[in-house]
Amino acid sequence: MDWELKRELKEKLAGEQGYYRYAAGTRQRFALVYPNSYFVGMSNLGLHIIYDLLNKRRDTACERFFLPERQRLARYEKTHTPLMSLENQLPLYEFPLIGFAVSFEMDYFHVLDILTLGKVRLRAAERGEQDPIVIAGGPCATFNPEPLSLVIDAFIIGEGEVIMPAFMDAYQEARAAGRSRAETLRALAAVPGVYVPSLYHHTYDEDGRLRAIEPIGGAPQEVRRQWVQDLDAWPAHTVVVTDDTEFNLYLIETARGCGRHCRFCMAGYCFRVPRNRSLAVIEQEVRDALAYGKRIGLMGAAISDYPEIDALCKNILGEGLSMSVASFRADSVTEELVASLAESGLKTLTMAPEAGSRRMRAVINKGIEEEHLFHSMDLGMAAGIPNYRLYLMIGLPFETDEDIEAIIDLANRLKDYMEAHGAKGTLTLSINPFIPKPFTPFQWEPMCDKKRVEKSLKRITQALRRRKHIHIIAESPREAYVQGVLARGDRRVAEALVRAHALGGSKGFKRALKELGLDADSYLYRERPAEEIFPWERLDMGFHKEYLYAELQRAKKLLPTVPCFPGCHRCGVC
């Protein structure tokens, strides 16, 4: 045991407010793990929600684990110290339940790093009666659990508030009855929203394509996503307050789900139905935040879509607090919202047209037009905001060279507009390669060829590099293509993930695929037929697969799909 590491954890805990800490042995221990650094993980609202939910039970003590930063990681490895919890500095392997909150595909590699560091067997099939049960939740677990299926015992499909209470009850009942590990997993599989991968058999045809997924051992035919129907019953806000976070905000969730039908957006489909918290509940959360004096960070798919956003802005500033937002839509932003952000010190207004041409925005059903971007700039400049950022994607389905040129043209015209109105700030283009995701209309589409994406990125960069005060930030294409395999990967990719861990992590992933005889190009560049059986086929998000395919055909024809509305039954969720 490295006492210096233990001291550092105690110091970090001493810098927090609002954490739970129970004496060892008084409650069932649960390890809540964020597979990235403390700095990143403590800005994840989902982590706060589950931490609070579990610790409010009378029988559970939930403690947090994070991936150590490089210097501390080296000391853990050098001293052979097992990864320790923040609250009581207990080793990970001593926790009978380990739960990962997984939001990003690249963190899959960190999941394996953490288990190894915590002295927990990597493969679920090799864990014995005395080993922990390892579960995972969050967006990635909900959409496609298969790339982690060899490592994770059970996945939480949907929103944890409505699954975890029943999950913990089933676990405690099995434990009290002295059931074996296999019996316990079968009991957990009976909980709505729990997927146990070992209870499903995957078979492939001679071409290596998935042919069937068969439940075994009495497992459910499908696992239906669970979701919170009344958000007011589950307030969501920062629980543990610390200055050592990526955003350093007091987070409050205003709404959940989105009904805009952007065809690229996995969250937009899998977090339906769109739900809003009442203004009264959010205002109470704002009052609770007063004690900490932090800027309020409003969370939601599109904050500007919140029906009472102007009243909420007035309330926050009226309480003497400042505010920030996770995102807003240029077609619904209000003068009150922009003015409130400016008064709170915002220096950069971010807009997400996603594509430069009107044609491509029709393909993805974004609903944002150029007039919305210029109007948002007008509001920003009137409020004194100097800088602007655009979120854009390249490599979208059906993209042409003309669509890349449209990005360059749009950037130049927006910068001209800024200069013509006396705004001397920076226009930043944040450009990401498009990754087709599960449960979207584009799940059938190939990823754009990596060389073409690199060529498009080079074209944009060269065309704009001479223009002063236009900056370009681009995600690594190499990393995007690793994500592309993991996003739609089947169960065989899980074996590659485990092998890559032994080869050094994400850098060894391509080699691991080759050693296993798996063709990365087949995962990335193959157009799927309508009847394709996907690895996530046994998961039910509540909408029809046929609806998604029909949306793909509408994308090809540039046809719009209107947002969700009362009485709508198009997709099947309602």
C-alpha positions, 0 to 999 in steps of 0.5 A: 500500500502506497501511503502517499497515494492514500494521503492524496486521495484524502486531500482531494476528498477534503476539497469537496462538499456534499460527499457521502462517507460511511464506515466500512462494514455498515452497508453493502459497498458499491464502486462507482467508476468513471473511466477517465480522470477525476477532473473529467468525471466530476463534470459528468452529471450522470455520475452525481445522479447515481452516486446520490441515488445509491447512497440514499439507500439504507443498505448501500455505501457508494464510493467513487473511483477514477482513472489516475493521472499519468504520474499517479498511475505510474506510482500505482503500478510501481508500488503494486498498489490496487486502485483505491476509492476516494471516500475510504481509500479501499481497493477496488477488488474488495467491492462486491459490485462495480459499476462503470458510467461509460459515455464515450467509446474511447473510454472502453480502453480505460475500463480495462485499465481500471479493472487491471489496476484494481486487481479485478479479473478482466474477463467476466467468464473467469470471475469466480464466486468471490469476485465482484459483479461488474456492471456498466451504464450510460449512453454507450452501454445503452446503445451497443454493449457488445464491444464490452460484453466479455468484460461486463457482467450486466448492462443498464439499458436506459436511465438509471433512476428507474433501473438501479433501485430494482437492480439493487433489490434483486442483488440484495435478495440473491445475496441474502438467499446465498445464490451462486454467481450464475443464479444472481446474474439470471435474477438480475436479467429479470429486472426490466432494463438489465442486459446480461450478455452471457445469457445471449448466444451470437452466431455468424454465417460463413461471411462473418456476418451476424446471423442470429442472437438467441437468449439462453437460460430463460433470458428475456427475448428483448431488453426494453430501455427504461426511462424516467417519465416524471422528471420532477420526481428525480431532480438532477443536479450537482451533488458533490461540489469541487473546484477541480472539474473540467467545467467548474459549474453547479450543474442542473438538468432542465430537460431530457430527451429531444424530439428534433429528429436529427438523423445522426444523433444517437441521443436524440433517438434513445432518450425520447420522449422529450421531457421538461422539468417544471420551472418551480423544481429548477428554481428550487435547485437554483436556490439550493445552489446559492450556498456554493456561489458557483456559476449555474450550468444548465444541462439538456439536449438544447437549452433554448428549447426549454419552454420557460428559458427566459423566466429561468434566466431571469431567476438565475441572474435575479438570485445573483448567480451567473450561468452557462449552457450545455448547448442551444439551437440557433433556431430557438435561441432568445434574446433573453438567453443570449443577454443572460449568457453575456452578463454571466461573462460568456465570451464565445457563442457556440452554434451547431449547424453540423453542415455547411450546405443547405442540402446536407442539413436537409440530409441530416434533418438538422432544421438550422438554416443560415438565417438562424446563424446570422440571427444568433450572431446579431443577438450575440454582437448586440450583447457584446459577445466577441467570439463565435464557434461552429460545430461541424461534421465532415464525412456525412452520408451522401456528402459531395465536394460541393458540401465541403466547399460550402463549409468554407464559404459559410465560414468566410461569410460569417466572418465577413458579417462579424467584421462588418458589424465591428466584431473583432473576435475569433470564429472557430470551426470545430470539425469532427469526422462523422461516425454512424451510430446504433439506433439512428437512420444512418446505422446502415450507412458506411463511414466515409473513407478515412483518406477522403475525410483527411483530404476534406479536412486539408482542403478546409484548413488550406482554404481558411488558413490565410484568413485572420481570426479563423481557427480550426479545431479537428478531431483526430481521424485515427481516433474517430475510426477506432470509435467507428469500429467500437460504435457498431462493433459486434461481440468479436470486437470485445475480444479485440478490445481485450487483446488491445489492452495487452498490446498497450490500449487504443494504439494496439487496437488495429493490430489486435483486430488483425491478429484475430482475423477481423477486418476493420474495413468491414465494420467501417465501410460496409453498407448494411442491407435493410435486413441486417441483424445488428449486434444490439438487436435484442435491445428495444429502444421503444421505436420501430426499426422500420421507422429508422429505415424509412428515415434513411430513405427520407434522408436520401430524398432530402425530405424533412421530418417535423419534430415530435408533437402531442399525439404523434405516434410515428416512431413508436415510443409514444 
